[in-house]
Amino acid sequence: MTPPPPPTADTRPETGRPTPLLVVDVVGLTPRLLDHMPHLASVATSGSRAPLGTVLPAVTCSAQSTFLTGTTPSEHGIVGNGWYFRELGEVLLWRQHNALVTGDKIWDAARRAHPGYTVANVGWWYAMGADTDYTVTPRPVYYADGRKEPDCYTRPPALHDELTEKLGTFPLFHYWGPTADLVSSQWLIDATRHINRTRRPDLTLCYLPHLDYDLQRHGPDDPRAHRAAAALDQALAPLLDDARAEGRTVVALSEYGITPVSRPVDINRALRRAGLLEVHTQAGMEYLDPMASRAFAVADHQIAHIYVRRPEDLDATRAALADLPGIERLLDDEGKKAHRLDHPRAGELVAVAEPDAWFTYYYWLDDDLAPDFAQLVEIHRKPGYDPVELFMDPHDPYVKVKAATALARKKLGMRYRMAVVPLDPSPVRGSHGRLPLSDDDGPLIICSTPRAVGDRLAATDVKSLLLHLAGLGRPVGPGDPTAHK
């Protein structure tokens, strides 16, 4: 059955309040995948759609920060999903404090135009500490004995128990890791519906990660990726129905498109073999020593920030990577400036992978010396992004027994180690981070309002578009046609 048309409100209601908005971040959505999502496609058909020029790096934290501030990484400072905190001597990914994002956020601008403007953030990054009225973000319980249990952070605090009673505990292990699936996105959809019905915020931000999983596991052209798109679309239908009934303008957008890859690039191993990266050893395991290293890389999908401690080591670093297969180019100061990535948090050099390649964080040369966290889902201890966490080790015949044993210990309240992640990166089939080669493989924006987005929209224009759709700002221009290049 063809879904009914979506809402098309684009003016202030008679109450004088701004037009309410629902902004859904459908991670990994591309024009190709939209063909498998009839409910979302109907929003585009009766409304409008356009290619969305993204930023470099085309990763979650950088793109979302651009959407909400209208600025590039050179200004808002989010140069990736993580970076080397030079003042701490540590690589830290997936931080949550909104103060890391510099600049005027959309809710700041909206409240200047309309005091009392209310905002709900369900799952968008850098949620903690943000001046939003309602906040829901994944946040495990880290017990003193080392156990990690699923949970979420909410603001106001009472919302936590309200959502948990209605929807169950936030399904963290379905949000990331080998068991990541639709369950987490369904929970976020249900939480969004509940908040919209009970709080009626003027702006609701909803983050849906489901397409990230099977597209990275199997590639964007695999039938399993298409089935994931169809399943997410079906889950989205009630939220779109609610928006229609509430008179909400709907905006769906994506941060990046996931493209096929087949070549992992061990950039840190190349730097180590050149004598630039150092490790220290404890309990027979090797740990990256960023403070002592002359150069090392923070791998982030198809982008790697390379931190070079001294200027005199820049040439040696370039030489170590010059012939490494899978690197398309190294951005120096001028290159970073051209891509609006020239921020103090960025590496002295930034490596961009070739279209079919992506960067591992691996720095050890012998798997027997790998740190114990390498085979865990451990997003905060690994000095780089690890998509292999989406898999169970296919070479370990006892991997399911290990997982079951760890799960049993967990249920008994005992400490456990879910050491099931492989050290072989070859299963990964999809990645992102580069700028797209074509609009078909890039992100897009959909709006329930006809003619709202023009022929193309830059990521830096999303904030202005949303303010205009709410009735709080001037119309958006055609955007920067070079933003996607």
N, C-alpha and C positions, 0 to 999 in steps of 0.2 A: 504494500500500500504506500502511495506517495505521501510523505509527511506534509502536514499543513504548512502554509507560509509562515515565516517568522515575524516577529515584531518589527516595525519600521519607524518607531517614534524618533524624531530628531528635533523636537522643540520642547520648551518648558511646558509642563502640565498646567492646568488652570490653577492649581494650588500655589503656584509661584516657585515651587521647588524645582531644582534641576531635573532633567530627564534621567531616570535611573539607568545605570549601565551594568552589564555583565561582560567581563573581559575574560575569556578562556584561553589560557596558554596551552595549546595542543602540541606538545613537544614532538618535533620531527615531522609535522604535517607538511606535505608538499602537494602540488597539483596532481601528481600521479596517484598519491594515496587518497586524495579527495574523491577519486572515481569509485572508491570502495566504501564511501561514507555518505549515504543518501540523505540522512537527516541534516548533516552539516552542509552538504552540497546545496540543499534547498535554501539555506540561509543565503548562500552566495547567489543562487539563481534569482531569487526575488529581491535580493539586496544588491550588494556589490562585492567585488573581490579584486585583488591586485597583487603582483609580486611585491615582496617586502625586502627592501635592501637591508642586509644585516651588517654586522660589524666584525672586525677581526680582533680577537678570535671569535668565531661563531660558536660560542658555548653559552650555557645557561646563565651563569652569573653576569657575564659581560652584556649579553643581549637584554636580559631583563632590566639591568640597571640603566641601559640606554633607553628602553621603552619608558621607564618611569621618570627619568630626569630630562630626556630630550638632548642629552649630550653624549659624547663618545668616551671610550676608555681613557683617552688622554686627559679628560676633564673629570669624569666621575671616579676614576682610579681603579675600577674593577678590571684588571688586565687579564683575568682568567678565572677559573673556578678556584684558584688558589695561587699563591706565589711565595717567594722566599722573603720572609720578614727579616730584613737585614738587621734591624735593631734587636731582634731576639735570637738570631742565628738559627732559625727554624723554618722549615717548609710547612706551611699550614694550608690545607684545602678545606672548603666547605665551612667557612666561618659563618656566623649567623647574625652578628651585630650590624644593624642598619647604619650605624655611624661610619662604617667603612666606606659607604657610598657617599661621595661628595656631591653636593648640588641640591637644587630645588626640586623636590619630588612633586608628583602630580597632585597629591593631597594638599601640599602647601599652597600651590597655585589655586586650586579649587576653593580652598577656604578663604583666600584673599578675595576672590570674586563672590563667594557665597559663605559667609560665616555659618558654622554649624554643619558643613558638608561632612558626611559620614562615609567611612571606607572600611571594607572587610577584606582581609588578605587570607586566602585559604591556600597555602602551599607555596606561594611565590617566595623566592629566596631573600635573604637579609631581612627577615620579618621581625626578628627580636629587637626590641628597642625602637621600632618604627612608630611614628605618631599616627598609627591607624587605630580605629575604634574597636575593631574585632580582628583577632589574629589567631590563626591555627597553623602550626608548623611542626613537622616531625621532630621529636626530641626524645631519644631513649632515656631510660633511667639507668644511670651508671652506679651500681651498688658498690659499697666500699670493698667487698670481697672480689671485685672484678667482673661480676655478672653484668650483662647488658640486657635489659628488658624493653619491649616495645612500649612506646608512649608518645605523647605529643605535648607541646607547649601551647597554651592559649592565653589570650588576653581579651576580656577580663578573666581572672583565674577560674571563676565559677563555670565558665563555658566548658572547661575541661571535663568536669563530672557530668555535665548535661549531655555533651556529645558522647562520652563513653557509655553512659546509661542507654542512650538511644541507639548508637551505632556499634558499640563494642570498642575495645581498645584499638587505637590506631595500628593497623597491620604492618608494622615496620619491616618485617622480613618478606613481605610482598611488595615493598616499596623499592628495595634494592637487594641484589644478591642472586644466587642461583634459583630461588623460588619467586623472584619478582614477577608479578603478573597483574591482571586487571583488578584484583581485589583492592589494591591500594588506591587506584584511580576511582573505583566505585565508592570507596569510603569518602574520598575528597569531594566527589560529586554530591553524595548524600549530605555531607557537612555543609556544603555550599547551599544546597536547597533549604536545609534547616535554618541556616543563618538568614537567608533572604526572606524566608517566611516569617521568622520570629523577630528579626531586627530591622529589616527593610533598609539596608544601607543604600546610600546614593550610588556608590561604586563598589562592585564586588569583583575581586581578582581571584580566579580559580586556576590552579596549576594541575595539569593532567599528564603524568609521565609515561603512560602505558606504551606509547609507540617507541619509546627509547629502547625497550627491552629486546623484542624479537628482531627489530631492525639492526641492532648491534650484533645480536647472536647470529642471525641468518642472512642479513643483507636486505635492502629495501625491495628487491625484486622477488624474493622468496614468497611462495604462497602462504607461509606462516605469518609473514609481515602483513600481507593483505587481509588475512583473517583477523589479525590483531586490530587493524584499522576498522574493520566491520564491527568487531565486538565493542570497541570503544565508542563508535558512533551509536550503537544501540544503547549503550549505557548513558550516553549524553542526551538522548531523546527526552527523558522526563525533565531534565534541567532546562532544555530549550522550550519545552511546553510551559514550564513555570514562568520563564522569562516573558513569554508571549502574554500569559495571563496577568503578569505584574506590570505590563507596559514597559519592560526593559528593552533598551537597545542592546543588541548582542554584537560583540566583537570577538572573533576567534582569530588567533594569530599563532605563529610558530617562530621559534628562535633561530632555527637552522633546518636544513634538510640533511638526512643521513644518506651517504653514498657508499657504494661497494668498496671494500678494501680487502687486500689479500697479503700485504707485506708489513709485518711489524718491524719497526726500526729501533734498535737498541742504542739510542744516542748516548746514554750515560756510560755504557760499556766502551764505546769508542773513545770517550773522554778519559776513561780510566786507563785504557791501554796506552793512551798518549801521555800518561803520567800527570794528568791534570786533576783528576778526581781522586779523593782520598776516602778511605773507610777506616773505622775502628772496629775492633773485635771484642765481643763479650760472649761468654758461654758457647764458644764455637760458632757464633753467628756474626755476620758482617753488617755493619750499619753505616749508612752514608754519613760522612763528616763534612757538612756544608761549610762550617766555619774554617776548616783547614784546607778545603779544596781550592785549587786555583781556578777551576771551572767545573760546573755541573749544570744539569738541565732539570727543570721542573716540567715533566711531560704532561700535556693536557690535550688528549685526543690527537688532532693533526697539527697542533701547535706546541712548541716547547720554548719556554723562556730559559735562556742560557745565562747564568750568572757568572761573571768573570771578576775575580777579586781585585786584580790589579790591571791597569791599562796596558802594561807591557806584555800581558799574557793574551791579549786579543788576537794577535797574529797566530800564535800557537794554537789557540782554540779554533780559529777558522781553518787552519791547516789540518787539524785533527778531524774535522768534519767535511772537508772539501770533497773527498771521494766516497763518502758514506752513502750507499744506495738508499733512495727513498726520500732524501732531502731535496726539495725543489729550489729553495733559496734561503739565505740567511739575511735577515733584516738588521742593518746597522742603525745608527742614529737617524740618518736620513730616511731609511726605509720605514722605521717606526713612525717617524713624523708624517710621512706620506700616507700611512694607514691609520693615523690618529691613535697610535699606541705608545706615544712618547710620554710616558709617565714614570716617575721615579721607582714605582714598584716593578716595572717591566725589567726583563733581563737586559744585560748589555747587548746581547744578540737575541733575536727571535727566529727560531727555525720554523719553516713552513713545509709540511710534508707534500710529497707528490700525491696526485689524486687517489691512487690506490694504496697509499701507505698511511701508517699512523705510528705514534711514538709510544714505546713502553717506558716505564720508569726504572726498569731493572738496572742495577749497577754492579751486582756480584758476577763473578766469572765462573763460579762453580755452584751448581744448585745445592750441593751439600752444605754450603756456607750461607745460604739464603736465610734471612731473619724469619722467625716463626710467624710473624704477621703476614708474610708473603702469601701463605695459603689460607688466610682468613679473609672474610669481608671486613676490612679495616680501613675505612676511608680517611681516618684522621691520622694514622701513623705512617701510611705510605707516602713517600715524598713525590707523589705524582698520581695521576689518575690511572686506575686499573680496570679496564672493561672485562678482564678475564674473571672478575668477581661474579659475572653473570653465569658462570659455568661451574659444574662439578667436574672434578678431574676424570677425564675419560680413560686415562691410563691406569687408574687405581682400581683394581677389582673389588676393593673393600670400601670404596668411598661411601656407598649408601649405608653400610653397616656403621661406619664412623659417624655419619650424620645422625643415624637413629640413636646411637649410643649417646652422642652429645645432646640430642634433644631430650632423651630420657633423664639425663643428669640435670638439664635445665628445668624440666618439669618438677623435679624433686627439690629444686632450690639450691642445687650444688653448682660449683664452678664447672665450666665446660669450655672446650675448644672445638669450634666447628671448622677444623682444618681440612677443607674439601676443595679449595680453589686450586686449579692446576698452575704449574709454573711454565707451561707451554702456551704462548700467546696466539698460536696459529688458528684456534677456532673462531676468533673474532672476524666477522664478515661485514660490519658496517661501522662507519665513523663519521666525524664531522669536525669542524673547526676552521677549515679553509673557507674562503669565499667561494660561492657556487660557480660552476662553469656555465650553467644555464638556469633559466627560470624554472624549468621543469624539476630541477633537483634542489631548488632553493626554497626558502620559507615564503609564506604568503599571508595575507591578511584578508579577512572576510568580515563584512559588516551587514547587518540586517537593514540598514538604510540604503536605498538606491543612490548611486552616484556619489557615495561618500568618500571613496578612497582613490578615485582617479585611475590613471593608467599604471601608476607605480607609486609606492610610498617608501620613504626612507625610514629606517628604524628610529632616527632622531625626530621624526615627525609624528610618531605614535602618541606621545604626550599631548601635543597640540590637537591632534585629531580627537582624542578622547574628551578634552576640554570643550571642543566645539560641539561634539555630539551631545554633551551634557547641557549645552546652552550657556557655557561659561567662557567661551573664547571665540576668536575669529576663525573663519574657514581656513582649512589647511591648503597650502599650495600643492603643486604637483609632486613635491618631494625632490630629492636629489637623485637624478637619474644615474649618477656615477657611484652611488653608495654601495651597489652590489658588485662592483667591478673590482 
